[in-house]
């Protein structure tokens, strides 16, 4: 209770539990962001294809929207 009072009754878990340290993977931030955003772009493109296919299949069953 003293800890909670000390933090003005804020119950955010990180204030009481802490966070595990992450090991540095050696990849530069800018390189990692470029890689991850390229991967995300590919995933969005795949998502668009799948959504289109699902809509087409639903329309074929008479459930288009």
N, C-alpha and C positions, 0 to 999 in steps of 0.2 A: 504494500500500500504506500509505503514511503517513496518508492521509485515512481509510482503513478502520480503521486502528489508533486514530486520533484519535476515531472514532465508536464505539469499542468493538466493532468487527466487525459492526455493524449494517449490513445491505446494502439498506435501503430506498432506492429510487432517488431520491426527493425530497431526500435528504441530499446527493446528489452532482450532481444535474442541475438542480434548482431548478424553479420553476413560472413559467409565463408570466403576466404581469400581465393582469388582466381589465379591460376598459374599463367604466366605470360607465354603465349604461343609463338612469339617471335615474329608474327606477321604484322607489318606496319598498318596502322589504323586506316590510312587512305587506301591501301591495297585491299584490306579486308572489306571495307565499305564498297569498293568497286566490285569485288567478287560477289558479295552478298546482294547488292542491288541488281547485278546481272542475273543472278540466280532467281531473285524475286520476280524480275521481268519475265523470265521463262515460265515461272510458275503461274503468273497472271495470264500469260498467253494460253497455257494449257487449261487453266480454269475457264477462260472464255470459250475455248473449243468444246470443253465438256458441257458447259452451260448451254451452248447452242445445240449440241447433240441431244441433251435432255429435253429441251424445249421442242425440238423436232419430233422426238419420240412421243412426247405427251400429246402434241398436236395430232400425230398419227393415230392416237388412241381416242381422240375427240376431247382432249383436255387442254387445248391450247389456251394461252393467255396473252 
